[in-house]
Amino acid sequence: SDRKIAVVTGGAGFIGSHVARHLRSMDHQVIILDDLSGGFIENVPKDCIYIEGSITNVALIQSIFEKYSIDYIYHLAAYAAEGLSHFIRKFNYENNLIGSINLINAAINHNVKRFIFTSSIAVYGTQELPLRESQRPQPEDPYGIAKYAVEMDLENAHKMFGLEYTIFRPHNVYGPGQNIGDKYRNVVGIFMNQLLKDEPLTIFGDGNQTRAFTYIDDVAPYIAASYAFAKAKNQLFNIGSAAENTVNDLA
């Protein structure tokens, strides 16, 4: 049959579960691999095959690729806590770098058609805005360093082994299904959490700093559909809203 099989790592997480849903609506069979370190079982779309486990488990990855004929990998699993990553360096690199390499190796060994990777604007560090794909990344924390290393490895795996890839760098994504219990990322979730607890909103400085906030439906469908676009082969894209709001406006 022409039905494609996609693995979505981090498919119980916020962006991953939305990508999985869009892939299902395109009639792909979807296998979700997630260790629930940041996701929730109720995020997993009903008609997906769900496997609880970590991308650091090489034997598990091996067994999935031996059992199913995988066409595409959507790699969204990561321990995403930029500010915290300085203090969990080994854990950060084991999960975000070595875990990714485990998947890249499986993709090469099993002739996966495209490896779609969700990187982060953390790879840029603090550079002049607006950020452009042509700027040289200068990550400033281990999280961003790991993401950039994976991007470079994908480029290298393509040159050496012909693995096709597409890389996305999303920014400040919000929407239904996001983890609002996470203290380390996404001011939208942090504000919602504080409101639900009747706590004052934490605003740093004068609150006039601006951010572009991106609604999930402006990101997930494009990540999901990217496998079908020849022009997205071996390319990387910043993806997100260009409209800016101040943190005060958001509050």
C-alpha positions as CSV (number, residue, x, y, z in Angstrom):
1,S,0.0,0.0,0.0
2,D,1.0,3.6,-0.4
3,R,0.5,4.2,3.3
4,K,3.6,5.7,4.9
5,I,4.8,4.9,8.4
6,A,6.2,7.8,10.5
7,V,7.9,7.7,13.9
8,V,7.3,10.7,16.0
9,T,9.6,11.0,19.0
10,G,8.2,13.3,21.7
11,G,4.7,12.6,20.4
12,A,3.2,12.9,23.9
13,G,4.6,16.4,24.1
14,F,3.1,19.6,23.0
15,I,4.4,20.1,19.4
16,G,4.9,16.4,18.8
17,S,1.3,15.4,19.6
18,H,0.1,18.1,17.1
19,V,2.5,16.9,14.4
20,A,1.3,13.3,15.0
21,R,-2.3,14.4,14.7
22,H,-1.6,16.1,11.3
23,L,0.3,13.0,10.1
24,R,-2.7,10.9,11.0
25,S,-5.0,13.2,9.1
26,M,-2.8,12.6,6.1
27,D,-3.4,8.9,6.6
28,H,0.1,8.0,7.7
29,Q,0.5,5.2,10.3
30,V,2.2,6.9,13.2
31,I,4.4,5.3,15.9
32,I,5.0,7.5,18.9
33,L,8.0,7.1,21.0
34,D,8.0,9.1,24.3
35,D,9.3,8.6,27.8
36,L,6.7,11.0,29.3
37,S,9.5,13.1,30.9
38,G,7.8,16.2,29.6
39,G,4.7,14.9,27.8
40,F,1.4,13.4,28.9
41,I,-0.2,10.2,27.8
42,E,-3.5,12.0,27.1
43,N,-1.8,14.1,24.4
44,V,-1.2,11.0,22.3
45,P,-3.7,10.9,19.4
46,K,-6.0,7.8,19.8
47,D,-5.1,6.0,16.6
48,C,-1.3,6.1,16.9
49,I,0.8,3.2,18.0
50,Y,2.3,4.3,21.3
51,I,5.6,3.0,22.7
52,E,6.8,4.3,26.1
53,G,10.5,4.6,26.1
54,S,13.5,6.8,25.6
55,I,15.6,7.7,22.6
56,T,18.6,6.9,24.7
57,N,17.5,3.2,24.6
58,V,19.4,1.9,21.6
59,A,18.0,-1.6,21.8
60,L,14.4,-0.2,21.9
61,I,15.0,2.0,18.8
62,Q,16.6,-1.0,17.0
63,S,13.5,-3.2,17.8
64,I,11.1,-0.5,16.4
65,F,13.1,-0.2,13.2
66,E,13.3,-4.0,12.8
67,K,9.6,-4.4,13.4
68,Y,8.2,-1.6,11.2
69,S,9.3,-0.4,7.8
70,I,9.8,3.3,8.7
71,D,9.5,5.9,6.0
72,Y,10.0,9.1,8.0
73,I,11.3,10.2,11.4
74,Y,10.0,13.3,13.1
75,H,12.3,13.9,15.9
76,L,10.8,16.3,18.5
77,A,11.9,14.5,21.7
78,A,14.2,16.7,23.8
79,Y,14.7,17.7,27.4
80,A,13.9,21.4,26.7
81,A,15.0,23.6,29.5
82,E,17.5,26.1,28.2
83,G,18.2,27.9,31.4
84,L,18.4,24.7,33.4
85,S,20.7,23.0,30.8
86,H,23.8,24.6,32.3
87,F,23.2,22.6,35.5
88,I,22.3,19.3,33.9
89,R,25.0,19.2,31.3
90,K,25.6,15.4,31.0
91,F,21.8,14.7,31.1
92,N,21.3,17.4,28.5
93,Y,23.8,15.9,26.1
94,E,22.8,12.3,26.7
95,N,19.1,13.1,25.9
96,N,19.4,15.9,23.3
97,L,22.6,14.9,21.5
98,I,23.4,11.2,22.0
99,G,19.6,10.3,21.8
100,S,19.4,12.2,18.5
101,I,22.5,10.4,17.2
102,N,20.9,7.0,18.1
103,L,17.9,8.0,15.8
104,I,20.2,9.3,13.0
105,N,22.1,6.0,13.0
106,A,18.8,4.0,12.8
107,A,17.7,6.3,10.0
108,I,20.9,5.6,8.0
109,N,20.9,1.9,8.7
110,H,17.2,1.4,7.7
111,N,17.1,3.8,4.7
112,V,14.6,6.3,6.1
113,K,13.4,8.6,3.4
114,R,13.6,11.9,5.4
115,F,14.7,12.8,8.9
116,I,12.7,15.8,10.1
117,F,14.3,17.5,13.1
118,T,12.9,20.1,15.4
119,S,15.8,22.3,16.4
120,S,15.4,25.6,18.3
121,I,16.1,29.3,17.9
122,A,18.3,28.7,21.0
123,V,21.0,27.8,18.4
124,Y,21.4,31.5,17.6
125,G,22.1,32.7,21.1
126,T,21.6,36.5,21.4
127,Q,22.1,37.9,18.0
128,E,20.6,40.8,16.2
129,L,16.9,40.4,15.4
130,P,15.2,39.4,13.2
131,L,17.0,36.0,13.2
132,R,17.8,34.7,9.7
133,E,18.8,31.2,8.5
134,S,21.9,32.7,7.0
135,Q,23.3,33.8,10.4
136,R,25.9,31.6,12.0
137,P,24.6,30.0,15.1
138,Q,26.2,31.0,18.4
139,P,24.4,29.0,21.1
140,E,24.9,30.2,24.6
141,D,23.7,27.2,26.6
142,P,24.2,23.4,26.5
143,Y,20.7,23.0,25.2
144,G,21.4,25.2,22.2
145,I,24.8,23.6,21.7
146,A,23.2,20.1,21.6
147,K,20.6,21.3,19.0
148,Y,23.2,22.8,16.8
149,A,25.4,19.7,17.0
150,V,22.5,17.6,15.8
151,E,21.9,20.0,12.9
152,M,25.6,19.7,11.9
153,D,25.4,15.9,12.3
154,L,22.4,15.7,10.0
155,E,24.3,17.7,7.4
156,N,27.2,15.4,7.7
157,A,25.0,12.2,7.6
158,H,23.5,13.6,4.4
159,K,27.0,14.1,2.8
160,M,28.3,10.8,3.9
161,F,25.3,8.5,3.7
162,G,22.7,10.4,1.6
163,L,20.3,10.7,4.5
164,E,17.7,13.4,3.6
165,Y,16.7,15.8,6.3
166,T,14.6,18.9,7.0
167,I,15.3,21.1,10.0
168,F,12.9,23.5,11.7
169,R,13.8,26.1,14.3
170,P,10.5,27.1,16.0
171,H,10.1,29.9,18.5
172,N,7.8,30.6,21.4
173,V,5.1,28.2,20.4
174,Y,1.8,28.2,22.5
175,G,-1.6,26.5,22.3
176,P,-3.7,23.6,23.5
177,G,-1.8,20.7,25.0
178,Q,1.2,22.7,26.1
179,N,2.7,21.9,29.5
180,I,1.8,24.9,31.7
181,G,3.5,23.3,34.7
182,D,7.0,23.9,33.2
183,K,8.8,26.7,35.1
184,Y,11.7,26.9,32.7
185,R,10.2,27.8,29.3
186,N,7.5,29.7,27.5
187,V,6.1,32.7,29.2
188,V,2.6,32.0,27.9
189,G,2.4,28.8,29.9
190,I,4.0,30.4,33.0
191,F,1.5,33.2,32.9
192,M,-1.4,30.8,32.5
193,N,-0.1,28.7,35.5
194,Q,0.2,31.8,37.6
195,L,-3.3,33.0,36.7
196,L,-4.9,29.6,37.5
197,K,-3.2,29.9,41.0
198,D,-4.3,33.5,41.5
199,E,-0.6,34.5,41.7
200,P,0.8,37.7,40.3
201,L,2.4,37.5,36.9
202,T,6.2,37.5,36.9
203,I,7.5,40.2,34.6
204,F,11.3,40.9,34.3
205,G,12.4,44.5,33.8
206,D,9.8,47.0,32.6
207,G,7.9,44.4,30.5
208,N,8.5,46.3,27.3
209,Q,10.7,43.6,25.8
210,T,9.0,42.1,22.7
211,R,8.6,38.5,21.7
212,A,7.0,36.9,18.7
213,F,4.5,34.3,20.0
214,T,3.6,31.5,17.6
215,Y,0.3,29.6,17.7
216,I,0.7,25.8,17.4
217,D,-1.4,25.6,14.2
218,D,1.0,28.0,12.4
219,V,3.8,25.5,13.0
220,A,2.7,21.8,13.4
221,P,0.9,21.4,10.0
222,Y,4.0,22.6,8.1
223,I,6.4,20.4,10.0
224,A,4.1,17.4,9.4
225,A,3.7,18.1,5.6
226,S,7.4,18.9,5.0
227,Y,8.3,15.4,4.0
228,A,6.3,15.8,0.8
229,F,8.1,18.9,-0.4
230,A,11.2,18.3,-2.6
231,K,12.3,21.9,-2.0
232,A,12.4,21.3,1.8
233,K,15.0,18.5,1.3
234,N,18.2,19.2,3.2
235,Q,17.0,22.6,4.1
236,L,16.5,24.4,7.4
237,F,13.8,26.9,8.3
238,N,13.0,29.3,11.0
239,I,9.3,28.8,11.6
240,G,7.0,31.1,13.7
241,S,5.2,34.3,13.9
242,A,6.8,37.6,12.7
243,A,4.3,39.7,14.8
244,E,5.8,41.1,18.0
245,N,4.1,41.7,21.3
246,T,5.5,43.1,24.5
247,V,5.4,41.0,27.6
248,N,3.1,43.6,29.1
249,D,0.6,43.2,26.3
250,L,0.7,39.4,26.8
251,A,0.1,39.8,30.5
